Amino acid sequence: MSDPLITVPDSVWKPTVKRAQVLAQLAKTQRCSKKQINEAAKKLKIGRTMVYRLLARFRLSEQATSLLPSKPGRKPGAKELGVDQEKVVDRWIRQFYLSRQKPTVAALHRAIARECFQAQIPIPSYKAVRSRVRALDAQEVVGAREGAKAAANPYRPVKPWASASEPLELVQVDHTLVDIIVVDDWERKPIGRPWLSLAIDVATRSVLGFFLSLQTPSSAAVAQTISQAVWPKAAYLAALQVDADWPACGLPSWLHVDNANHLLWRQPWIQIWKLQARVAEPPGQGFDLHCAILLFPLSSSAAV
């Protein structure tokens, strides 16, 4: 990018410097009086409105270059299409591009060009159509082309509603695909990616238990995960010949699981542990889709 001081001729630069000297005095005052504006207008031989306009520009950077006259011609980002062209482009973007078929910008431009040709309207360039597509709100585009859920996940604010102040007050169980591929022992052919289920204590951020399986997550996977979370890990580590300490264990008061396992509280292992369960739904939209299960002894007087 060229230096503006090199490209600006003296005939333009000298009056610009004079304007900067006068406006610098005005910029020292937060609110200029009418008398000060009139005196500046008289010195610079311009109108009062122009003084206000130049003063606003000068205050942004307090540099003489901010007062240089703008170059003639089209401004960057300016929209130069005619009214009829804008109507056609906008309609096709709304009705065609913002659809679940997810057409490309090239297909959008061809459709616009076809209608403009039939209506004898100048065909807008591909670049003009693309610039209008890029100016669309990203969340609106994703919502129209991929659905409301896809648009909500990346853009909605996260509203934490699960909190705990002590260990085992709240445990969350969730599942994720492991980024490895399991192969068979004989021919080394791929079998698939395993699922990892984790039980995490919210207060301490520690892992209480896990379960690794090639099966899709289910209530059985949750049961295996919680079983390991509840019981001590010394025997498990000894069987694996792992010389480490994993002291985290115990029965949680609240259990959060994914909504896909919303019937978890009816599973037999709840009754085997002599527990009851109560489900609490998240408080409205904008929260992670988990349900909460309260575990307590059958002798408790609380209702299911």
N, C-alpha and C positions, 0 to 999 in steps of 0.2 A: 504494500500500500504506500503511495507516494506521500511525502510530507506536505501538508497544506500550506506551510510557510514558503515552500519553494514554488508551488504552482500558482499562488495568488499574486497577481500583479500589484505594483506599488500604488497604482491608482485606486485599488480596492482596499489594500491593507492599511494605508495611512488614515483614511476616514474611519476604518474599523477600530484602530488603536485610539483615536480621539473619542469615539463612542465608549470604549471600554474605560477610559480615564474618567469620563463624566459619570458613567453608570456605577463605577467602583465607589464613588462618594455616596451615591444613593443606596448602594447595597449595604453600607455600614448601618443604615437605619432600618429597623424592622418594618415600620410603616412610614412611608414618605408622605409629606404634606402636599397639598395641592400646589402650594407656592414652589416647592422643590421640583415638582414635576414640570411646572410651567417654565421654570428657569432652565431645566435640562432640555426641554423641547426647543427653547429659544436658542440655546448654545448649539444644539445639533441640527437645528433647522428641520425638525420633523414634528409631526403631530403628537399630542399627548397620548393617544391610544398606542402609537408606535413606541413611545417611551416605555409604557407599561409592558408591552410585549417583549421588547429587548431586555428590559430589566429582569423579567421572569426567566429568560433564557440565560442571562449572565449569572444569575444567582445559582443556577444548577452546577456550574463548574468554575465560575469566576475567572474565566479565560477569555482573551480577546477572540480566539478562534470560534467561540460559540456565537459570536455576533456576525460572522461572515455570511453573506447572502447565500441562500441555497442554490444549488445548481439547477438550471432549467431541465425539463424533461420528466420522464416518468419516475415516480418515487418507488423505492423498493417495496414490494408487497402490495402495490396498488392494484386494484381490480379494474381492468379496462374493458370488460365485456359489456355489450349493450344490454338493455333491459330485457329484450326478448330472449337473448342468449342465456342470461342469468336465470330466467324462469325455467327454461328447458333443462339447464344443468341441475338446478336445485330439485326439480321434480324427479328427474331420473336418479339422482343421488338418494332421495328419500324413498322412492318407490322400488328402485331396482338394486342399487348398491347396498343399502341398508336392509338386507333381507337375509333369511337363513340359507339361501343358495350360495352366499358369499362370492359373488362375481368379482372378477379382477377389475382394476382400473382401466385396463385396455378394453375389456368388454363393455364397461360403462362408457368409455369414449366412443366406441363404435355405435352404440345405441343412440347416443346424443348426436353424433354426426349424421346418422340415418334420418332422425327426425328433423334436424336443421336443414338437411338437403331437401327433404320433401316440403318443408315449409318455406323454402327459399330464404333461410336465415344464414348469415355467415357462420361457418363451422368453427367452434372454438378449438384451440390447439389442445393437444394432449397435456401439455405442461400446465395450461390453465385449469383443466379439469382435475389434474392431479393435485394442484395447489389447494383447490377447494376441498378435496377429500382429506388432505393432510390437516386442514384447518378445523375439521370436525372434532367434537369432544370425544376423547378416546373411550370413555366409559359408555357413551351413547353408541359408538360404533360396535364395540364388543357386545353390548346388550342386544342390539338389533340383529347382528350376524351370528352370535353364538348362544344367546339366551341370557335371561336375567341372572341366573346363578353364576355363570361364567363372568359376568360383569361385576357382580357383587364381591366375589372373593378377592380380586386384586385391588379394588378401589375403595371398598367400604372400610371405615375406621374400625379397628379392633377394640371391642368393649369388654375388657376383662371383668368377669363376674364371679369367677372361682378364686377364692383366696383362703388361706389357712394360716394360723398363727402358731401351730404346734405340730410335731410329727404325728402321722397317722390320722390326722383330723380329716384330710381329704386326699384321696389317691385317684389319679386319672389313668385310664387304660386306653391306649390307642394303637393303631396298626400302621405299618408302612412296608412297602416292597423294598427288599434289600437289593442294593445295586451290584449283585453278582448273579451268575448263572450256574446252577448246579448241573453237573454232567454225570452220566452213569459210569460205574467202575470199569466196565468191560470195553465198550467201544468209544467212550468219551463223548457220547452224543448229548446234546443239551436236553435237560429235563424241564427246567423252568427256573424262575426267580422265587426264592422263598419269601414268606411273609414273616415279619418280626413284630410281635406284640410286646408292649412294654407297660409295666405298672410303675408310675412315677409319683413319689410323694411330693405334693405341691409345696409344702412348707420348707422342706430341706432340699428339694430338687434332686433327690437321690433315687436310684433305680431299685425298686423293691423286688421285682421279678420280671422274667421274660419268657417268651415261648416262641420257638422258631419252627415253622412248618411250611410245607408246599401247598397246603390246603388254604382255601379262601378263609379269611377271618370269620369266626362264628362265636356263639356263646361258649362252645367247648374250648376254643383258644383262650377266651377270657378266663374261663374256669382254671385252666392250666396255669395261666399267668398269675392269677390271684392266689392259687394254691402255693406257688413258689414264693409269692410275696409274703404270705402269712407265716410260713414255717421257717425255722432257722436254716442257714445255708451250709453249715459245717460239713455235714455228711455229703452233700452234693459236691462241694469243692474237693473233698477228700477222694470221692469216686473218680473225679476228673484229674486227680493228682495235681491240683492247683494249690500252690502255697500262697494263699492270700486270705485276707479277712473281709467278710461281707456280713456285718452285724445287723443290717437293716432288715427287720421283719416285724410282723404284728398285724392284727386285724384292724382295718381302717373303719372310721366312723361313717364317712361318706365315700361313695365310689362313683366316679364319673366314667361312663362308657359311651361309645358311639351309638347314635340312634338306630343303626342297623341291628343292634343287639338289644332293642327296647323290651324284649320279652325275657331278658336275662334274669330278672327277679323271680321268674316262675320256674327256673331250672332246678333239677333235683339236688344239685350240690348245695344250694342255699339251705334246703331242709336237712341235708346230711350234717351241715355245720350247726344245725339248730338255730338258724337265723331267720329273721323276717327282713323284708326289704320294702322300701317306699320310694317311688319315682318322683323326681322333681324336674319339671321342664325348664329350659332356659328362659329368662325374662324378656321375651319379645325378639324382634328381628335385630340383626346386627351382631348377634352373639354366635359363638361356635356351636355347631349342631351336636351337642352332647346331652344326654340325660343323666341325672344324678340318682344314685341308689343309696339310701340310708340303711346301713346294716346295724341291727341291734338284737340282743338276746330275745328269745321267745317269751321269757318271763316278764319282759317289759310290758307296761300297760298301754304303750302307744299303739294306735290303730294302724292297720295296714292300709 
